[in-house]
Amino acid sequence: RNILVKMSHRDKACLAEKLKQIWLQPEDEVLKISLTIIEEYKAKYPEAMRYLEDGLEDSLEFIIFRR
């Protein structure tokens, strides 16, 4: 949620959908798609992408644990 707060309303829905995809990926693809999303949005929303990067390790740990 902190990530989306830092974005324009216009871009929130698109990024929210992409973030959901992180959770649906096979374990070996999670990091790749996460880094792709960060790269795509970091110029326009650096603070939001910093939140994603900072929380990425915890998120990845949860994804691995749930399987």
SVG drawing of the C-alpha trace seen along z (x, -y; Angstrom):
<svg xmlns="http://www.w3.org/2000/svg" viewBox="-7 -12 23 38">
<polyline fill="none" stroke="black" stroke-width="0.4" points="0.0,0.0 2.8,-2.4 4.0,-1.9 0.7,-3.0 0.3,-6.0 3.4,-7.5 1.9,-7.3 -0.6,-9.2 -4.1,-7.9 -3.8,-7.2 -1.0,-4.8 -2.1,-3.0 -4.4,-0.4 -1.8,0.7 1.0,1.0 -1.3,2.7 -2.0,5.4 1.7,5.9 2.5,6.1 -0.1,8.9 1.7,10.8 4.8,11.1 2.8,13.3 1.6,15.5 4.9,16.3 6.9,19.5 9.6,19.1 12.4,18.8 10.6,15.9 9.7,13.8 12.9,11.8 13.0,11.3 9.5,9.8 10.1,7.7 13.2,6.1 11.4,5.6 8.7,3.6 11.2,1.6 13.1,0.8 10.0,-0.3 8.7,-2.7 11.8,-3.9 12.3,-7.0 8.8,-8.2 8.2,-7.0 11.6,-6.6 10.2,-6.7 7.5,-4.1 10.1,-1.8 12.4,-2.3 9.6,-1.0 9.2,2.0 13.0,2.6 13.2,2.3 10.3,4.7 11.2,7.1 13.3,9.5 10.5,9.9 8.0,10.5 10.1,13.0 10.6,14.9 6.8,15.1 6.4,16.4 9.0,19.1 7.5,20.0 3.9,20.4 5.0,23.1"/>
</svg>
